[in-house]
Amino acid sequence: MIYFLSIIFVLSVLIFFHELGHFLFAKLFGVRVERFSIGFPPRLFGIKIGETDYCISAIPFGGYVKMAGMVDESMDTSTLTGAPYEFASKKWWQKIFILAGGVIMNMILAWIIFSALLYSEGQQIIPSTTVGFVQQGTIAEKAGFQVHDRILEINGKAVKNWNDIAQLYVANLGKRTVFKIEREGEVKEVVIDDQLFKQKNSEQLGLSPLMLAQIGQLVPDSPAAKAGLQPGDRVLAISGQPVTSWEEMTEIVRKNPEKPLEFRIKRGDQLLTLTITPAPTDEIDQDGKSHIVGKIGAWPYFESREIPFLTSLSEGFKNTFFVSELNVKALSWLITGKKSAKELLGGPIMITKMAGDFAKSGFASLLGLIANLSVMLAIVNILPIPALDGGHIGIILIEEIRRKPFSTKTKVKIQQVGMAILMILIVFVMYNDILRLLGM
């Protein structure tokens, strides 16, 4: 049930704000809005206020604002009368603002969420720059990273914490990256070149920092919370096996789903023993295969740095720009063939799973997912594909350049082609999702 409710919440927020952008700009420029729909037809229920029908429709993966005098996905041409309140009667630059309104609002939504999370939660800092775990089969292992390597610089830039490492690596994705490390007292270089990046899932470095097995946040109603584990607890041993790092702890937990484990912990000056049974969790690995692993619902301890309000706004804007840049890079990899569509494209099924997983981790995590998806929705919608906002904008610009509008018949045909492309894409990504869940 949590997966169903989570995806409904996530999609509703994203669609509402996207369509609100179109709606507000249409009203600003005096365009009559006939319908504001969350979901695609058929219409289920709603209410008409003034000239606008505000409604919920049956197909939940989208929404639309029906404006008078515009040929859109509905293929309705009956409103083209030349009246001044019609979309077609407005100036070209006004039309572009109206069409780009959804993208603008999605970006604003992401900025607000990122800023609010930074202000309310603070910035979580991982103080370590020492490698605690190297995942097998990843580019980190193939490049030669080893446990206990201490990362000093990335492409000549010094790193002070794991946040710096993650940001510099992601910012340099797809390019030659040189890590300066310290290993057993010697300074060495580890290089990730173009050939390594061409490998599957190479955007995931496969390194984790060396961190103490100290509990930070707990997922409500998780096995850890129910057993009495508390933030700040230090895990010393699990079922008699000494634990010195967070990776050692999680490795034991992951290997023992549904098996009661005795956690020896230190809480202040007290030594306690708690029995925790890891919950079985379906997880998809680097190769897209599904595995059942154990999880107890605990996050590691991070240092938290308070962010002033004005600073949170600027940092939230930087985060929005950073996520936008990543999405543009992903599209460029797809177009140039550096990455396959199977690796990069995820659809409704995967988003549903992600939403449920993030909801279990807490409301703040779910909001973070919405912010990231909001940026992705904006980037996708601005693509010059017929039936998307970018496709509509492209038509407006071509009409302005040629000084002559397309005929209504031509616009309908363009929309039909666009809808066909979108339907094929939807079928493909859902098929891709099913293959991922089946581990194929």
N, C-alpha and C positions, 0 to 999 in steps of 0.2 A: 504493500500500500504506500510506503514512503517513497518508492520510486515513481509511482503514478502521481502522487500529490506534488512531488518535487518538480517533475517535468512540466506539469500544468502550471505551477507557480513561475518557473523559469521562463517558459514560453510566453505566458501571459504578460509578464513584465517587459520582456524584450519586444514583443509585438505591439503592446500598448504604447510604449514610448516611441517606437519607430513610426507608427501611424499618427501619433500625436504630433510629431514633427511636420508631417505632410499637412495635417489638419490646421495647425497654427499658422503656417505660412500661407495656406490657401485663404484662411480668414483674413490674414493681414493684407492680402492683395485683393480682397473682395470677390473671391471665387465661391460659388455656392457648393456646399458639400452635401451630397444627397445621402451618403451612407458612411458610417464609421464602424467597420466590422473587425472583430477579433476572430480570426478563422476565415476559411473560404466557404462559399455556398455549398449546400443549401443553408439558408437562414434558420436558426433554431428559435430564438426569442430576442426581444429587445424592446426599446421604447423610442418613440419619435418625439423629438423636442424641436420645435420650430421647423426648419426645412430639412433637418438631419435625422436619419434613422440610426440610432446607436444600438448595435446588436451583437450577439454571439452566434457564430456560424459553426457548421458541423465539422469541417476539416481543420484541426487545430494547428497545423504547421504553417502558419502565416496569418495574414490579415490584409485589409486594404481600406483606402479612403476613396470612395466614388465621388468624383467631382463632375459637375455639369460641364459639358463641352470637351470631354477628354476621352479618347479611345484608349482603353486600358484592357486589363485581363478579362473584364466582363464582356468585351466585344460589343458593347452597347453603343450604337451610333444615333440613337433617337434624340439625344440631348444637344446635338450640334445644330443650333438655330442661329448662331451669331450674336446672341444676347451679350451685353457687357459683363454679366456676372459669370460667363463661361470661361473655362480654362483657356480655350483656344483663342479667346479675345484679348488675352493679356500679352504684355510685352515679353520678348524672348528671355530677358534676364529675370523677369518675375517668374516665368515658368520654371527656369532652372532652379531658383531658390525653393520653389514649392516642391519640385521633384527631389532636390537634395535635402529637404527638410528631415526626412527619416534618418538619413546618414548623419546629419548634424546632431540630431537628438540622441542617436545611439552613442556618439562620441561624448556628448555632454553627460549622458547617463554613466558611462564608464568612468569619466573624470570624477563625477560626484561620488561614486562608490569607492573608487581607489582612495580619494581624499578622505572620505568619511572613515574608512577602515584604518588609514594611517593615523588619523586624529584620535579615534576611539581605542584602537588596539595598540598604537605605537608601532615602531619599526622593530621587527625581530631580527636580532643580530646573532649569527653563529660565529663565535670568537675564534674558532679553530681554522688553520690553514693546512693542517696535516691530514693526509689521506688515511681514512680508517677502513675503507672497503673499496675493492676494485671488482666490479661485476664482470663475470665471465662472458666472453663473446662480444664485449663492447669495444668501441674504438680506444677507450682508455687502456684496456688490457693490451690491445694490439699495438698501441703506441709505446708501451713499456712501463706504464705506471706501476708502482708497488705500494703495498701498505706501509705506512709510516713515512712516505715521501712528504717533505714539507715544501709547499709551493711558495716561491718567493716573488716571482714576477710572471706576467703574461704579456708577451709582445713588448717587453721592456717597461711595462707599468707595474709598480709594486702593489702587492695585495696585502691587506691588513686582516681580512676575515673571509669567511666562505661566501658571504654576500658579494664581495668584490670579485671573487673567482667566478661565480655563476654569471654575474652581469657582464664581465669582460669576455667570457667564453661565448655566451649567447649573442653578444653584440658583434662578435667576429665570426659567427657561423658561416660555413662555406668557404672560409679563407684559411690560408696557412697560419697556424697558431703555434707559437713557441712558448713552452712553459720552462721557466728556470726553477729548478728544484734543488733541495738539499737532501742527500741520501747518505746516511752514515758518515756525516761530516764532510762529504764532498759535494761540490756544486756541479750539477749536470743539467743538460737540456733534454726535454721530451717534446717531440714535434708531431703535431697532427697536420698532415699534408692533404692535398686535394684528393689523392687516391683513397685515403682512409675515410674522408668525408663522403665519398660516393657510396659507401657501404650502407646497408639497410639500418634505419634508426640511428644514424650517426649524429643527429642533432641531440641525442641523449648521450652525454659524456660517459656516464657509467661510474662516476666516482662519488663517494660519500665521505663527509668529514669525520675525523676521529673525535667522538664526543663521549662524555661520561654517560653511563646508564642512569641518568637522573630524569625523573618524571617532570614534564611540564604540564600541558593541558591534558584533560581527560575527556573522552567522548561520553556524553550523558548516557546512562543505562548500558554502558559497555561492560564487558567482563571485568576489566580493571576497576572501573568505578563501583560495580556491585560487590567486588571482593574487598573494597576498602582502601585501595591504593590512593595516595594523595599527591598533589603537586609538591615537588621538592624531595620526594622519597628517592633514595639512592639504592638501586638494585645491586646487591653484592654477589648473589648466586641464585641459580635456578635449578631446583631438584639436585642440589649438591654440586653443580658445575659452576665454578667461579666465573663471574662476569666482570670484565674491566671496561667495556665500551658499549655504546648503544647498538652498534652493529652486531656484537656478540649476542646481546639480549634478543634482538629481533630475529636473528638467525635461528635461535632455539625455539622461539615462539612460532615462527613460520613453519617449522618442521613438525610441530605437534598440535595440529588442529583437533579440538574436542578431547584433548588429553589433559587431565588435571596436573598442573605444575606447581611446585612449592617455591615461592619467591622469598628469598631471604633479603630483607631490606633494612636500611638504616634511616630512621626518622628522628632528626635531631640527635639526642644522645641514646635513643632507644634502638634495639635490634628486634625486629618483628619477623614473623613468618606468615605469609598469606598464600592461600591456595587459589590459583586463577586458572580457568579453563579457556584457552584461546578459542574464539569463535571461528568456524570454518568460513572462509571467504573466497569467492571465485575471483581470480586475478589473471590478467592477460600479460604474458611475458614479452620479451623483446621480439620473439619470433611470431607473435600473434597467437600463441597457443594458450589455452585456458588451463589453469591449475588451481587446486584447492590448497590454500595456505591458512595458517592460524594467525589471528590478530586479536589483541586484547583491548584496543581502543585507547592507546596512550600516545602522546606526542612528546618528543624530547624537550628538554629545558633549553630555552633561548634567553639571551639577554634582551631586554626590552628598552628601547629608547623612546622617550616621549617626544611627540612632534607637535610644535605650536600650530595653531589654526592656519595662519597664512602660509607657513612652510608646508603644511599638509596639502594645501591647494596647489602649490608649485610642484611638489613631489608627485601628487596625484596626476597632474598634467604630464609630467615626465613619464610616469608609468603608462599612461594612455598612449603616448607617442611611441614608447618602447614596444608595447604589445602590437601596435599598428605596424611598426617596422618588421616585426617577426612575421606577421600575417602576409605582408607584401613579399618578404623573402620566400615564404612557403609557396606563394603563387608563382614566383619567378622560378623556383626549383621545379615546380610542376610543368610549367610552360617549356623550360629548357631541357627537361628530361632528367635532371639531376636526382629527382625523387619521383617515385611512382604515385599514381592516384590512390592506390591501395594503402600506401603508407600515410598519406596526408589527409585524405578525405574521410570524414566521419559524419554520420547522419543521425536521424532521430533515435535509433536504437542505442547508439553509443552515447548520445547526449543524455538520454534517459538514464542510462547506467551511471554516467558521471554525476548527474544531478542527485541521484539517490545516494551515491557514495559521499558526495560533498555535504548533503543534508545530514547524514549520520555524523559527520565530523563537526557540525555546528552551523549556526545561521551565518556567521561571518564567512565561513568557507563557501557556503552557497552563494553569498553575495559576491565573493571574489570570482566565482565561476560565471555569474551573470555579467560582471564587468568585462571579463575576457571574451565571452560570447557576443556581447554587445559590440565590441570592436570588430570581431570577426564578421558579424552581420553587416556592419557598416561597410567594410572592405568588399565583401561579396556583392552587396547591392549596388556599389558604384561601378561594377564591371560593365563594360559596354555590350551587354547581352540583351536582346529584345525581351520585354516583359519585366526586366529589372529596372531600377531607377536609373542606372547608368545607360541602359539602352534607350530609355525615353529621352534622357538628356542628349544623347548622341543624335537622335532624330531632330530635336530642337536646333542643335548646332548646325546640322547639315541643311536644314530648311533655311536658317539664317544666312548661311554661306551662299546657297543657291538662289536666295531671294524669292523663294517660291515654296509654299507648303506642299507636302505630299497629299495625294488624294486620300479620302476616307477609306476607300477600298484598299489602297496600298498599306495604310496604317494597320488595318485589320489583318492583312496578310502577314505583316511584320510581327504583330502580336501573336498570331497563330504559330509562327515559326518559333518565336521565343518561348511560348508555353510548351511546345513540343520538346524543345531543348531542355527546359526545366524538368519536365516529366521524366525524360530519359536520365537526367542527372540524379533525380530523386530515387528512381529505381536502382541506379548503379550504386549510390551510397548506401542504400538499405541492404542491397545484396552484399556489399562490402562489409557492412556491420555484422550481418549474419555469419559470414565467413570468419570474422574475427572472434565472435563469440563461440564458434565451433572449433576455433583453434586451427583453421585452415589458411 
